[in-house]
Amino acid sequence: MCYNAFNTKPKEYAMKMFSKHVGLSLVALSLLLVAPVSVLAQNGGRDMPSFKSFDLNGDGTLTESELHEAREKRVQERKDDGRMLRNVKEHYEFSRMDANEDGLVNQKEFEDHQTRRR
């Protein structure tokens, strides 16, 4: 007596299908719970921009004008998305980011600055 693709009785088939769906549901639930936690761990729960998003010309360093232009672009994108603009005027001067005072901010200086702000 075969009723399905598993060559099992209806009751056994129902249990196999139930187990399969429960297993997949648990995997999906765990991914939903773990992903946001890892994002929070990366940026302290804040919407911190990446160095790449500020390095507009892709040369691996930021000039003061490039930093200001990227900030303005980020603020405008947030406005266009209808997002709340918290702390929009609270940003640090370029000189506070430029640790070695060479007139450029590299990725390490940028990330160190972000770490201090968290």
C-alpha positions in Angstrom: 0.0 0.0 0.0 1.9 3.1 -1.3 0.4 6.6 -1.2 3.3 9.0 -1.8 6.8 9.6 -3.1 8.4 8.1 0.0 6.7 4.8 -0.4 5.3 5.1 3.1 2.0 4.9 4.8 0.0 8.2 5.1 0.8 8.6 8.8 4.5 8.1 8.2 4.5 10.5 5.3 2.7 13.1 7.3 5.4 12.8 10.1 8.3 13.1 7.6 6.8 16.1 6.0 6.1 17.7 9.4 9.6 17.1 10.6 11.0 18.5 7.3 9.0 21.7 7.6 9.8 22.1 11.3 13.5 21.7 10.6 13.4 24.3 7.8 11.4 26.7 10.0 13.9 26.4 12.8 16.8 27.1 10.4 15.0 30.2 9.0 14.2 31.5 12.5 17.7 31.1 13.7 19.0 33.1 10.7 16.5 35.9 11.4 17.6 36.0 15.0 21.4 35.8 14.4 21.7 38.3 11.5 20.5 41.4 13.3 22.7 40.6 16.3 25.8 40.4 14.2 25.0 43.7 12.5 24.6 45.3 16.0 27.9 43.9 17.1 29.6 45.3 14.1 28.5 48.9 14.5 27.3 49.2 18.1 23.7 49.4 17.0 24.3 52.7 15.2 24.0 53.3 11.5 27.7 54.0 11.0 28.8 54.6 7.4 31.6 52.5 5.9 34.9 54.0 4.7 34.1 52.9 1.2 30.9 55.1 1.2 33.0 58.1 2.0 35.9 57.3 -0.4 34.1 58.8 -3.4 37.0 58.6 -5.8 38.1 55.1 -4.6 41.7 56.0 -4.0 41.9 54.6 -0.5 42.1 58.0 1.3 39.8 60.8 2.1 40.5 64.5 1.6 38.6 67.1 3.7 36.5 68.1 0.7 35.7 64.5 -0.1 34.6 63.9 3.5 32.3 66.9 3.4 30.8 66.0 0.1 30.2 62.4 1.2 28.5 63.7 4.4 26.2 65.9 2.4 25.4 63.0 0.1 24.6 60.8 3.0 22.3 63.4 4.7 20.5 63.9 1.4 20.0 60.2 0.8 18.5 59.9 4.4 16.2 62.8 3.7 15.1 61.3 0.4 14.3 58.0 2.2 12.3 59.8 4.8 14.6 58.8 7.6 15.0 60.7 10.8 18.1 62.8 10.8 19.5 62.4 14.3 22.8 64.1 15.1 23.2 65.5 11.6 25.1 68.5 12.9 27.2 66.4 15.3 30.2 65.5 13.3 33.9 65.8 14.0 36.3 68.0 12.2 38.6 66.5 9.6 41.6 67.3 11.7 40.3 65.0 14.6 40.2 62.1 12.1 43.5 62.8 10.5 45.7 61.2 13.2 49.0 61.5 11.4 48.2 65.1 10.1 49.1 64.3 6.5 46.0 66.0 5.1 44.4 62.6 4.3 42.3 60.1 6.2 43.1 56.5 5.5 40.8 53.6 6.3 42.5 52.8 9.6 42.2 56.4 10.8 38.5 56.5 9.7 37.7 53.2 11.6 39.7 54.3 14.7 37.6 57.5 14.7 34.4 55.5 14.4 35.5 53.2 17.3 36.1 56.3 19.5 32.6 57.6 18.7 30.8 54.4 19.6 
